[in-house]
Amino acid sequence: MNAVHDTMSRQGLVRPRDGRMVGGVCAGLGRRFGLDPWIARLLFVLILFVIPGSQLLVYPILWILMPAEPPAYTAPAPPTTW
C-alpha cells in the first residue's frame, strides 16, 4: 500500500487538506489536472449520469489509494520573554 501512496504522491495525486467536501478525491484530481475543485466535482457528477454507478466504485477506491497531503511545516514560535 505504501508503494501505491508513494507513486500517487510523485504524480501529484494527493487529497488536499483544504477544499475538501467529503474525502478530497475530486479536489485532488482537480488540483492534479489544473481544474477548480468545483469543476472537477461537476465533471464527476456529469460522468455519473453518462456511466451510472461507476463513480460509486471509483470514488471509495481512490479515497483509500490517494494519500492525504502532508501537513504544512510551521516553524515553532520564538520563545516569549516576560
HTML snippet that shows the backbone in 3Dmol.js (N, CA, C, O; Angstrom):
<script src="https://3Dmol.org/build/3Dmol-min.js"></script>
<div id="view" style="width:600px;height:400px;position:relative"></div>
<script>
const pdb = `
ATOM      1  N   MET A   1       0.831  -1.192   0.000  1.00  0.00           N
ATOM      2  CA  MET A   1       0.000   0.000   0.000  1.00  0.00           C
ATOM      3  C   MET A   1       0.874   1.253   0.000  1.00  0.00           C
ATOM      4  O   MET A   1       0.517   2.251  -0.625  1.00  0.00           O
ATOM      5  N   ASN A   2       2.013   1.212   0.694  1.00  0.00           N
ATOM      6  CA  ASN A   2       2.900   2.375   0.706  1.00  0.00           C
ATOM      7  C   ASN A   2       3.463   2.671  -0.672  1.00  0.00           C
ATOM      8  O   ASN A   2       3.683   3.831  -1.019  1.00  0.00           O
ATOM      9  N   ALA A   3       3.697   1.625  -1.463  1.00  0.00           N
ATOM     10  CA  ALA A   3       4.209   1.835  -2.818  1.00  0.00           C
ATOM     11  C   ALA A   3       3.190   2.589  -3.662  1.00  0.00           C
ATOM     12  O   ALA A   3       3.559   3.459  -4.451  1.00  0.00           O
ATOM     13  N   VAL A   4       1.914   2.263  -3.503  1.00  0.00           N
ATOM     14  CA  VAL A   4       0.851   2.950  -4.246  1.00  0.00           C
ATOM     15  C   VAL A   4       0.784   4.406  -3.797  1.00  0.00           C
ATOM     16  O   VAL A   4       0.674   5.305  -4.630  1.00  0.00           O
ATOM     17  N   HIS A   5       0.848   4.648  -2.488  1.00  0.00           N
ATOM     18  CA  HIS A   5       0.803   6.021  -1.975  1.00  0.00           C
ATOM     19  C   HIS A   5       1.996   6.823  -2.483  1.00  0.00           C
ATOM     20  O   HIS A   5       1.843   7.982  -2.870  1.00  0.00           O
ATOM     21  N   ASP A   6       3.181   6.219  -2.486  1.00  0.00           N
ATOM     22  CA  ASP A   6       4.374   6.922  -2.970  1.00  0.00           C
ATOM     23  C   ASP A   6       4.257   7.260  -4.445  1.00  0.00           C
ATOM     24  O   ASP A   6       4.617   8.361  -4.863  1.00  0.00           O
ATOM     25  N   THR A   7       3.755   6.317  -5.236  1.00  0.00           N
ATOM     26  CA  THR A   7       3.601   6.551  -6.673  1.00  0.00           C
ATOM     27  C   THR A   7       2.615   7.688  -6.929  1.00  0.00           C
ATOM     28  O   THR A   7       2.884   8.566  -7.749  1.00  0.00           O
ATOM     29  N   MET A   8       1.491   7.678  -6.244  1.00  0.00           N
ATOM     30  CA  MET A   8       0.495   8.738  -6.434  1.00  0.00           C
ATOM     31  C   MET A   8       1.025  10.079  -5.956  1.00  0.00           C
ATOM     32  O   MET A   8       0.742  11.108  -6.570  1.00  0.00           O
ATOM     33  N   SER A   9       1.786  10.085  -4.875  1.00  0.00           N
ATOM     34  CA  SER A   9       2.357  11.343  -4.376  1.00  0.00           C
ATOM     35  C   SER A   9       3.327  11.933  -5.390  1.00  0.00           C
ATOM     36  O   SER A   9       3.330  13.143  -5.617  1.00  0.00           O
ATOM     37  N   ARG A  10       4.151  11.086  -6.000  1.00  0.00           N
ATOM     38  CA  ARG A  10       5.097  11.571  -7.007  1.00  0.00           C
ATOM     39  C   ARG A  10       4.381  12.145  -8.216  1.00  0.00           C
ATOM     40  O   ARG A  10       4.879  13.079  -8.845  1.00  0.00           O
ATOM     41  N   GLN A  11       3.216  11.597  -8.549  1.00  0.00           N
ATOM     42  CA  GLN A  11       2.448  12.076  -9.702  1.00  0.00           C
ATOM     43  C   GLN A  11       1.574  13.275  -9.359  1.00  0.00           C
ATOM     44  O   GLN A  11       0.920  13.835 -10.238  1.00  0.00           O
ATOM     45  N   GLY A  12       1.558  13.670  -8.105  1.00  0.00           N
ATOM     46  CA  GLY A  12       0.767  14.827  -7.695  1.00  0.00           C
ATOM     47  C   GLY A  12      -0.663  14.499  -7.341  1.00  0.00           C
ATOM     48  O   GLY A  12      -1.480  15.406  -7.184  1.00  0.00           O
ATOM     49  N   LEU A  13      -0.986  13.229  -7.211  1.00  0.00           N
ATOM     50  CA  LEU A  13      -2.341  12.828  -6.836  1.00  0.00           C
ATOM     51  C   LEU A  13      -2.416  12.670  -5.324  1.00  0.00           C
ATOM     52  O   LEU A  13      -2.166  11.589  -4.792  1.00  0.00           O
ATOM     53  N   VAL A  14      -2.758  13.744  -4.641  1.00  0.00           N
ATOM     54  CA  VAL A  14      -2.936  13.710  -3.191  1.00  0.00           C
ATOM     55  C   VAL A  14      -4.257  14.386  -2.853  1.00  0.00           C
ATOM     56  O   VAL A  14      -4.740  15.246  -3.590  1.00  0.00           O
ATOM     57  N   ARG A  15      -4.824  13.984  -1.740  1.00  0.00           N
ATOM     58  CA  ARG A  15      -6.054  14.617  -1.269  1.00  0.00           C
ATOM     59  C   ARG A  15      -5.662  15.832  -0.438  1.00  0.00           C
ATOM     60  O   ARG A  15      -5.079  15.680   0.635  1.00  0.00           O
ATOM     61  N   PRO A  16      -5.975  17.050  -0.920  1.00  0.00           N
ATOM     62  CA  PRO A  16      -5.538  18.256  -0.214  1.00  0.00           C
ATOM     63  C   PRO A  16      -6.226  18.407   1.134  1.00  0.00           C
ATOM     64  O   PRO A  16      -7.313  17.877   1.361  1.00  0.00           O
ATOM     65  N   ARG A  17      -5.575  19.132   2.009  1.00  0.00           N
ATOM     66  CA  ARG A  17      -6.152  19.380   3.333  1.00  0.00           C
ATOM     67  C   ARG A  17      -7.223  20.476   3.278  1.00  0.00           C
ATOM     68  O   ARG A  17      -8.121  20.508   4.118  1.00  0.00           O
ATOM     69  N   ASP A  18      -7.128  21.367   2.295  1.00  0.00           N
ATOM     70  CA  ASP A  18      -8.125  22.422   2.168  1.00  0.00           C
ATOM     71  C   ASP A  18      -8.948  22.191   0.901  1.00  0.00           C
ATOM     72  O   ASP A  18      -8.448  21.631  -0.074  1.00  0.00           O
ATOM     73  N   GLY A  19     -10.195  22.617   0.918  1.00  0.00           N
ATOM     74  CA  GLY A  19     -11.059  22.470  -0.247  1.00  0.00           C
ATOM     75  C   GLY A  19     -11.751  21.118  -0.336  1.00  0.00           C
ATOM     76  O   GLY A  19     -12.326  20.787  -1.373  1.00  0.00           O
ATOM     77  N   ARG A  20     -11.705  20.338   0.730  1.00  0.00           N
ATOM     78  CA  ARG A  20     -12.376  19.029   0.722  1.00  0.00           C
ATOM     79  C   ARG A  20     -13.870  19.194   0.942  1.00  0.00           C
ATOM     80  O   ARG A  20     -14.317  20.106   1.637  1.00  0.00           O
ATOM     81  N   MET A  21     -14.628  18.295   0.336  1.00  0.00           N
ATOM     82  CA  MET A  21     -16.058  18.228   0.628  1.00  0.00           C
ATOM     83  C   MET A  21     -16.331  16.936   1.405  1.00  0.00           C
ATOM     84  O   MET A  21     -16.858  16.980   2.517  1.00  0.00           O
ATOM     85  N   VAL A  22     -15.979  15.810   0.832  1.00  0.00           N
ATOM     86  CA  VAL A  22     -16.180  14.530   1.507  1.00  0.00           C
ATOM     87  C   VAL A  22     -14.823  13.930   1.847  1.00  0.00           C
ATOM     88  O   VAL A  22     -14.431  13.906   3.014  1.00  0.00           O
ATOM     89  N   GLY A  23     -14.112  13.451   0.854  1.00  0.00           N
ATOM     90  CA  GLY A  23     -12.823  12.836   1.113  1.00  0.00           C
ATOM     91  C   GLY A  23     -11.671  13.571   0.466  1.00  0.00           C
ATOM     92  O   GLY A  23     -10.509  13.276   0.748  1.00  0.00           O
ATOM     93  N   GLY A  24     -11.972  14.514  -0.387  1.00  0.00           N
ATOM     94  CA  GLY A  24     -10.929  15.272  -1.054  1.00  0.00           C
ATOM     95  C   GLY A  24     -10.473  14.677  -2.371  1.00  0.00           C
ATOM     96  O   GLY A  24      -9.505  15.155  -2.964  1.00  0.00           O
ATOM     97  N   VAL A  25     -11.158  13.636  -2.841  1.00  0.00           N
ATOM     98  CA  VAL A  25     -10.747  12.977  -4.082  1.00  0.00           C
ATOM     99  C   VAL A  25     -10.928  13.915  -5.281  1.00  0.00           C
ATOM    100  O   VAL A  25     -10.001  14.083  -6.075  1.00  0.00           O
ATOM    101  N   CYS A  26     -12.091  14.517  -5.419  1.00  0.00           N
ATOM    102  CA  CYS A  26     -12.327  15.417  -6.559  1.00  0.00           C
ATOM    103  C   CYS A  26     -11.434  16.648  -6.471  1.00  0.00           C
ATOM    104  O   CYS A  26     -10.948  17.130  -7.494  1.00  0.00           O
ATOM    105  N   ALA A  27     -11.212  17.163  -5.267  1.00  0.00           N
ATOM    106  CA  ALA A  27     -10.322  18.318  -5.113  1.00  0.00           C
ATOM    107  C   ALA A  27      -8.898  17.935  -5.508  1.00  0.00           C
ATOM    108  O   ALA A  27      -8.192  18.727  -6.133  1.00  0.00           O
ATOM    109  N   GLY A  28      -8.476  16.730  -5.146  1.00  0.00           N
ATOM    110  CA  GLY A  28      -7.139  16.275  -5.520  1.00  0.00           C
ATOM    111  C   GLY A  28      -7.000  16.046  -7.011  1.00  0.00           C
ATOM    112  O   GLY A  28      -5.974  16.389  -7.599  1.00  0.00           O
ATOM    113  N   LEU A  29      -8.020  15.472  -7.628  1.00  0.00           N
ATOM    114  CA  LEU A  29      -7.993  15.274  -9.072  1.00  0.00           C
ATOM    115  C   LEU A  29      -8.013  16.610  -9.799  1.00  0.00           C
ATOM    116  O   LEU A  29      -7.309  16.794 -10.792  1.00  0.00           O
ATOM    117  N   GLY A  30      -8.822  17.544  -9.302  1.00  0.00           N
ATOM    118  CA  GLY A  30      -8.872  18.862  -9.905  1.00  0.00           C
ATOM    119  C   GLY A  30      -7.532  19.576  -9.809  1.00  0.00           C
ATOM    120  O   GLY A  30      -7.082  20.193 -10.773  1.00  0.00           O
ATOM    121  N   ARG A  31      -6.903  19.493  -8.657  1.00  0.00           N
ATOM    122  CA  ARG A  31      -5.598  20.128  -8.486  1.00  0.00           C
ATOM    123  C   ARG A  31      -4.562  19.502  -9.405  1.00  0.00           C
ATOM    124  O   ARG A  31      -3.744  20.209  -9.994  1.00  0.00           O
ATOM    125  N   ARG A  32      -4.593  18.180  -9.532  1.00  0.00           N
ATOM    126  CA  ARG A  32      -3.616  17.472 -10.371  1.00  0.00           C
ATOM    127  C   ARG A  32      -3.732  17.874 -11.841  1.00  0.00           C
ATOM    128  O   ARG A  32      -2.725  18.017 -12.534  1.00  0.00           O
ATOM    129  N   PHE A  33      -4.968  18.053 -12.309  1.00  0.00           N
ATOM    130  CA  PHE A  33      -5.192  18.362 -13.717  1.00  0.00           C
ATOM    131  C   PHE A  33      -5.441  19.850 -13.967  1.00  0.00           C
ATOM    132  O   PHE A  33      -5.836  20.234 -15.068  1.00  0.00           O
ATOM    133  N   GLY A  34      -5.215  20.686 -12.959  1.00  0.00           N
ATOM    134  CA  GLY A  34      -5.318  22.127 -13.127  1.00  0.00           C
ATOM    135  C   GLY A  34      -6.734  22.644 -13.213  1.00  0.00           C
ATOM    136  O   GLY A  34      -6.982  23.654 -13.871  1.00  0.00           O
ATOM    137  N   LEU A  35      -7.671  21.973 -12.562  1.00  0.00           N
ATOM    138  CA  LEU A  35      -9.065  22.405 -12.567  1.00  0.00           C
ATOM    139  C   LEU A  35      -9.459  22.906 -11.189  1.00  0.00           C
ATOM    140  O   LEU A  35      -8.885  22.504 -10.177  1.00  0.00           O
ATOM    141  N   ASP A  36     -10.436  23.779 -11.167  1.00  0.00           N
ATOM    142  CA  ASP A  36     -11.032  24.196  -9.907  1.00  0.00           C
ATOM    143  C   ASP A  36     -11.737  22.980  -9.291  1.00  0.00           C
ATOM    144  O   ASP A  36     -12.305  22.174 -10.028  1.00  0.00           O
ATOM    145  N   PRO A  37     -11.716  22.828  -7.969  1.00  0.00           N
ATOM    146  CA  PRO A  37     -12.392  21.674  -7.367  1.00  0.00           C
ATOM    147  C   PRO A  37     -13.864  21.556  -7.739  1.00  0.00           C
ATOM    148  O   PRO A  37     -14.381  20.449  -7.885  1.00  0.00           O
ATOM    149  N   TRP A  38     -14.549  22.703  -7.894  1.00  0.00           N
ATOM    150  CA  TRP A  38     -15.975  22.635  -8.241  1.00  0.00           C
ATOM    151  C   TRP A  38     -16.178  22.101  -9.650  1.00  0.00           C
ATOM    152  O   TRP A  38     -17.146  21.386  -9.907  1.00  0.00           O
ATOM    153  N   ILE A  39     -15.293  22.432 -10.548  1.00  0.00           N
ATOM    154  CA  ILE A  39     -15.401  21.900 -11.910  1.00  0.00           C
ATOM    155  C   ILE A  39     -15.135  20.402 -11.898  1.00  0.00           C
ATOM    156  O   ILE A  39     -15.808  19.651 -12.603  1.00  0.00           O
ATOM    157  N   ALA A  40     -14.168  19.960 -11.110  1.00  0.00           N
ATOM    158  CA  ALA A  40     -13.884  18.525 -11.001  1.00  0.00           C
ATOM    159  C   ALA A  40     -15.091  17.787 -10.427  1.00  0.00           C
ATOM    160  O   ALA A  40     -15.433  16.701 -10.894  1.00  0.00           O
ATOM    161  N   ARG A  41     -15.735  18.370  -9.421  1.00  0.00           N
ATOM    162  CA  ARG A  41     -16.930  17.741  -8.842  1.00  0.00           C
ATOM    163  C   ARG A  41     -18.068  17.684  -9.850  1.00  0.00           C
ATOM    164  O   ARG A  41     -18.778  16.683  -9.940  1.00  0.00           O
ATOM    165  N   LEU A  42     -18.239  18.772 -10.612  1.00  0.00           N
ATOM    166  CA  LEU A  42     -19.290  18.812 -11.624  1.00  0.00           C
ATOM    167  C   LEU A  42     -19.053  17.754 -12.697  1.00  0.00           C
ATOM    168  O   LEU A  42     -19.983  17.056 -13.101  1.00  0.00           O
ATOM    169  N   LEU A  43     -17.809  17.636 -13.158  1.00  0.00           N
ATOM    170  CA  LEU A  43     -17.482  16.595 -14.139  1.00  0.00           C
ATOM    171  C   LEU A  43     -17.732  15.207 -13.575  1.00  0.00           C
ATOM    172  O   LEU A  43     -18.210  14.322 -14.285  1.00  0.00           O
ATOM    173  N   PHE A  44     -17.413  15.013 -12.310  1.00  0.00           N
ATOM    174  CA  PHE A  44     -17.638  13.727 -11.654  1.00  0.00           C
ATOM    175  C   PHE A  44     -19.131  13.371 -11.683  1.00  0.00           C
ATOM    176  O   PHE A  44     -19.503  12.240 -11.997  1.00  0.00           O
ATOM    177  N   VAL A  45     -19.972  14.348 -11.352  1.00  0.00           N
ATOM    178  CA  VAL A  45     -21.425  14.112 -11.343  1.00  0.00           C
ATOM    179  C   VAL A  45     -21.942  13.901 -12.763  1.00  0.00           C
ATOM    180  O   VAL A  45     -22.787  13.034 -12.984  1.00  0.00           O
ATOM    181  N   LEU A  46     -21.449  14.680 -13.731  1.00  0.00           N
ATOM    182  CA  LEU A  46     -21.901  14.505 -15.114  1.00  0.00           C
ATOM    183  C   LEU A  46     -21.523  13.132 -15.649  1.00  0.00           C
ATOM    184  O   LEU A  46     -22.307  12.508 -16.364  1.00  0.00           O
ATOM    185  N   ILE A  47     -20.342  12.663 -15.314  1.00  0.00           N
ATOM    186  CA  ILE A  47     -19.927  11.324 -15.745  1.00  0.00           C
ATOM    187  C   ILE A  47     -20.796  10.269 -15.068  1.00  0.00           C
ATOM    188  O   ILE A  47     -21.040   9.204 -15.635  1.00  0.00           O
ATOM    189  N   LEU A  48     -21.263  10.566 -13.853  1.00  0.00           N
ATOM    190  CA  LEU A  48     -22.162   9.630 -13.163  1.00  0.00           C
ATOM    191  C   LEU A  48     -23.448   9.429 -13.962  1.00  0.00           C
ATOM    192  O   LEU A  48     -24.006   8.332 -13.974  1.00  0.00           O
ATOM    193  N   PHE A  49     -23.922  10.485 -14.632  1.00  0.00           N
ATOM    194  CA  PHE A  49     -25.126  10.355 -15.441  1.00  0.00           C
ATOM    195  C   PHE A  49     -24.867   9.585 -16.734  1.00  0.00           C
ATOM    196  O   PHE A  49     -25.748   8.886 -17.235  1.00  0.00           O
ATOM    197  N   VAL A  50     -23.661   9.717 -17.266  1.00  0.00           N
ATOM    198  CA  VAL A  50     -23.319   9.036 -18.520  1.00  0.00           C
ATOM    199  C   VAL A  50     -23.049   7.555 -18.270  1.00  0.00           C
ATOM    200  O   VAL A  50     -23.543   6.694 -18.997  1.00  0.00           O
ATOM    201  N   ILE A  51     -22.267   7.272 -17.246  1.00  0.00           N
ATOM    202  CA  ILE A  51     -21.923   5.880 -16.896  1.00  0.00           C
ATOM    203  C   ILE A  51     -22.386   5.645 -15.460  1.00  0.00           C
ATOM    204  O   ILE A  51     -21.583   5.775 -14.536  1.00  0.00           O
ATOM    205  N   PRO A  52     -23.648   5.305 -15.247  1.00  0.00           N
ATOM    206  CA  PRO A  52     -24.186   5.213 -13.891  1.00  0.00           C
ATOM    207  C   PRO A  52     -23.491   4.136 -13.055  1.00  0.00           C
ATOM    208  O   PRO A  52     -23.243   3.020 -13.511  1.00  0.00           O
ATOM    209  N   GLY A  53     -23.191   4.518 -11.820  1.00  0.00           N
ATOM    210  CA  GLY A  53     -22.655   3.563 -10.856  1.00  0.00           C
ATOM    211  C   GLY A  53     -21.157   3.438 -10.827  1.00  0.00           C
ATOM    212  O   GLY A  53     -20.602   3.023  -9.810  1.00  0.00           O
ATOM    213  N   SER A  54     -20.474   3.780 -11.903  1.00  0.00           N
ATOM    214  CA  SER A  54     -19.034   3.562 -11.944  1.00  0.00           C
ATOM    215  C   SER A  54     -18.309   4.425 -10.910  1.00  0.00           C
ATOM    216  O   SER A  54     -17.352   3.965 -10.286  1.00  0.00           O
ATOM    217  N   GLN A  55     -18.752   5.663 -10.723  1.00  0.00           N
ATOM    218  CA  GLN A  55     -18.081   6.539  -9.786  1.00  0.00           C
ATOM    219  C   GLN A  55     -18.302   6.105  -8.341  1.00  0.00           C
ATOM    220  O   GLN A  55     -17.487   6.389  -7.463  1.00  0.00           O
ATOM    221  N   LEU A  56     -19.410   5.418  -8.107  1.00  0.00           N
ATOM    222  CA  LEU A  56     -19.672   4.935  -6.757  1.00  0.00           C
ATOM    223  C   LEU A  56     -18.684   3.847  -6.360  1.00  0.00           C
ATOM    224  O   LEU A  56     -18.498   3.577  -5.174  1.00  0.00           O
ATOM    225  N   LEU A  57     -18.062   3.234  -7.333  1.00  0.00           N
ATOM    226  CA  LEU A  57     -16.998   2.267  -7.060  1.00  0.00           C
ATOM    227  C   LEU A  57     -15.629   2.939  -7.083  1.00  0.00           C
ATOM    228  O   LEU A  57     -14.758   2.614  -6.275  1.00  0.00           O
ATOM    229  N   VAL A  58     -15.444   3.868  -8.002  1.00  0.00           N
ATOM    230  CA  VAL A  58     -14.145   4.503  -8.185  1.00  0.00           C
ATOM    231  C   VAL A  58     -13.823   5.444  -7.028  1.00  0.00           C
ATOM    232  O   VAL A  58     -12.691   5.446  -6.544  1.00  0.00           O
ATOM    233  N   TYR A  59     -14.785   6.242  -6.571  1.00  0.00           N
ATOM    234  CA  TYR A  59     -14.521   7.234  -5.536  1.00  0.00           C
ATOM    235  C   TYR A  59     -13.979   6.595  -4.251  1.00  0.00           C
ATOM    236  O   TYR A  59     -12.945   7.048  -3.761  1.00  0.00           O
ATOM    237  N   PRO A  60     -14.619   5.571  -3.682  1.00  0.00           N
ATOM    238  CA  PRO A  60     -14.065   4.986  -2.458  1.00  0.00           C
ATOM    239  C   PRO A  60     -12.691   4.341  -2.666  1.00  0.00           C
ATOM    240  O   PRO A  60     -11.851   4.359  -1.767  1.00  0.00           O
ATOM    241  N   ILE A  61     -12.470   3.778  -3.844  1.00  0.00           N
ATOM    242  CA  ILE A  61     -11.159   3.179  -4.114  1.00  0.00           C
ATOM    243  C   ILE A  61     -10.095   4.268  -4.151  1.00  0.00           C
ATOM    244  O   ILE A  61      -9.025   4.108  -3.564  1.00  0.00           O
ATOM    245  N   LEU A  62     -10.378   5.379  -4.837  1.00  0.00           N
ATOM    246  CA  LEU A  62      -9.428   6.482  -4.870  1.00  0.00           C
ATOM    247  C   LEU A  62      -9.241   7.100  -3.482  1.00  0.00           C
ATOM    248  O   LEU A  62      -8.141   7.542  -3.150  1.00  0.00           O
ATOM    249  N   TRP A  63     -10.286   7.136  -2.679  1.00  0.00           N
ATOM    250  CA  TRP A  63     -10.204   7.683  -1.334  1.00  0.00           C
ATOM    251  C   TRP A  63      -9.204   6.872  -0.510  1.00  0.00           C
ATOM    252  O   TRP A  63      -8.450   7.423   0.292  1.00  0.00           O
ATOM    253  N   ILE A  64      -9.210   5.579  -0.717  1.00  0.00           N
ATOM    254  CA  ILE A  64      -8.280   4.703   0.005  1.00  0.00           C
ATOM    255  C   ILE A  64      -6.871   4.803  -0.569  1.00  0.00           C
ATOM    256  O   ILE A  64      -5.895   4.849   0.180  1.00  0.00           O
ATOM    257  N   LEU A  65      -6.764   4.836  -1.892  1.00  0.00           N
ATOM    258  CA  LEU A  65      -5.443   4.796  -2.530  1.00  0.00           C
ATOM    259  C   LEU A  65      -4.715   6.136  -2.549  1.00  0.00           C
ATOM    260  O   LEU A  65      -3.488   6.170  -2.459  1.00  0.00           O
ATOM    261  N   MET A  66      -5.452   7.240  -2.666  1.00  0.00           N
ATOM    262  CA  MET A  66      -4.802   8.550  -2.725  1.00  0.00           C
ATOM    263  C   MET A  66      -4.356   8.964  -1.333  1.00  0.00           C
ATOM    264  O   MET A  66      -5.169   9.009  -0.410  1.00  0.00           O
ATOM    265  N   PRO A  67      -3.069   9.269  -1.171  1.00  0.00           N
ATOM    266  CA  PRO A  67      -2.614   9.698   0.164  1.00  0.00           C
ATOM    267  C   PRO A  67      -3.078  11.115   0.468  1.00  0.00           C
ATOM    268  O   PRO A  67      -3.306  11.926  -0.430  1.00  0.00           O
ATOM    269  N   ALA A  68      -3.211  11.386   1.755  1.00  0.00           N
ATOM    270  CA  ALA A  68      -3.552  12.742   2.173  1.00  0.00           C
ATOM    271  C   ALA A  68      -2.327  13.629   2.035  1.00  0.00           C
ATOM    272  O   ALA A  68      -1.191  13.175   2.178  1.00  0.00           O
ATOM    273  N   GLU A  69      -2.572  14.876   1.759  1.00  0.00           N
ATOM    274  CA  GLU A  69      -1.483  15.836   1.639  1.00  0.00           C
ATOM    275  C   GLU A  69      -0.781  15.953   2.992  1.00  0.00           C
ATOM    276  O   GLU A  69      -1.442  16.057   4.026  1.00  0.00           O
ATOM    277  N   PRO A  70       0.542  15.936   2.991  1.00  0.00           N
ATOM    278  CA  PRO A  70       1.237  16.062   4.284  1.00  0.00           C
ATOM    279  C   PRO A  70       0.974  17.438   4.885  1.00  0.00           C
ATOM    280  O   PRO A  70       0.773  18.411   4.159  1.00  0.00           O
ATOM    281  N   PRO A  71       0.975  17.512   6.207  1.00  0.00           N
ATOM    282  CA  PRO A  71       0.728  18.813   6.831  1.00  0.00           C
ATOM    283  C   PRO A  71       1.838  19.802   6.494  1.00  0.00           C
ATOM    284  O   PRO A  71       3.007  19.435   6.374  1.00  0.00           O
ATOM    285  N   ALA A  72       1.455  21.029   6.348  1.00  0.00           N
ATOM    286  CA  ALA A  72       2.430  22.083   6.038  1.00  0.00           C
ATOM    287  C   ALA A  72       3.310  22.306   7.264  1.00  0.00           C
ATOM    288  O   ALA A  72       2.833  22.303   8.398  1.00  0.00           O
ATOM    289  N   TYR A  73       4.580  22.496   7.018  1.00  0.00           N
ATOM    290  CA  TYR A  73       5.507  22.734   8.120  1.00  0.00           C
ATOM    291  C   TYR A  73       5.315  24.148   8.637  1.00  0.00           C
ATOM    292  O   TYR A  73       5.317  25.115   7.875  1.00  0.00           O
ATOM    293  N   THR A  74       5.155  24.244   9.901  1.00  0.00           N
ATOM    294  CA  THR A  74       5.083  25.558  10.519  1.00  0.00           C
ATOM    295  C   THR A  74       6.238  25.668  11.493  1.00  0.00           C
ATOM    296  O   THR A  74       6.437  24.799  12.342  1.00  0.00           O
ATOM    297  N   ALA A  75       6.982  26.722  11.367  1.00  0.00           N
ATOM    298  CA  ALA A  75       8.131  26.925  12.253  1.00  0.00           C
ATOM    299  C   ALA A  75       7.622  27.190  13.670  1.00  0.00           C
ATOM    300  O   ALA A  75       6.612  27.866  13.868  1.00  0.00           O
ATOM    301  N   PRO A  76       8.331  26.654  14.631  1.00  0.00           N
ATOM    302  CA  PRO A  76       7.889  26.906  16.007  1.00  0.00           C
ATOM    303  C   PRO A  76       8.000  28.386  16.338  1.00  0.00           C
ATOM    304  O   PRO A  76       8.887  29.089  15.852  1.00  0.00           O
ATOM    305  N   ALA A  77       7.094  28.831  17.162  1.00  0.00           N
ATOM    306  CA  ALA A  77       7.070  30.237  17.550  1.00  0.00           C
ATOM    307  C   ALA A  77       8.280  30.523  18.436  1.00  0.00           C
ATOM    308  O   ALA A  77       8.674  29.691  19.253  1.00  0.00           O
ATOM    309  N   PRO A  78       8.862  31.705  18.267  1.00  0.00           N
ATOM    310  CA  PRO A  78      10.000  32.033  19.130  1.00  0.00           C
ATOM    311  C   PRO A  78       9.535  32.154  20.572  1.00  0.00           C
ATOM    312  O   PRO A  78       8.396  32.539  20.836  1.00  0.00           O
ATOM    313  N   PRO A  79      10.419  31.822  21.500  1.00  0.00           N
ATOM    314  CA  PRO A  79      10.001  31.924  22.904  1.00  0.00           C
ATOM    315  C   PRO A  79       9.728  33.375  23.297  1.00  0.00           C
ATOM    316  O   PRO A  79      10.412  34.301  22.859  1.00  0.00           O
ATOM    317  N   THR A  80       8.758  33.532  24.095  1.00  0.00           N
ATOM    318  CA  THR A  80       8.427  34.874  24.553  1.00  0.00           C
ATOM    319  C   THR A  80       9.102  35.118  25.890  1.00  0.00           C
ATOM    320  O   THR A  80       9.216  34.209  26.713  1.00  0.00           O
ATOM    321  N   THR A  81       9.533  36.302  26.096  1.00  0.00           N
ATOM    322  CA  THR A  81      10.140  36.655  27.383  1.00  0.00           C
ATOM    323  C   THR A  81       9.212  37.595  28.092  1.00  0.00           C
ATOM    324  O   THR A  81       8.592  38.467  27.482  1.00  0.00           O
ATOM    325  N   TRP A  82       9.125  37.413  29.367  1.00  0.00           N
ATOM    326  CA  TRP A  82       8.204  38.229  30.157  1.00  0.00           C
ATOM    327  C   TRP A  82       8.950  39.289  30.820  1.00  0.00           C
ATOM    328  O   TRP A  82       8.365  40.097  31.541  1.00  0.00           O
TER     329      TRP A  82
END
`;
const viewer = $3Dmol.createViewer("view");
viewer.addModel(pdb, "pdb");
viewer.setStyle({}, {cartoon: {color: "spectrum"}});
viewer.zoomTo();
viewer.render();
</script>
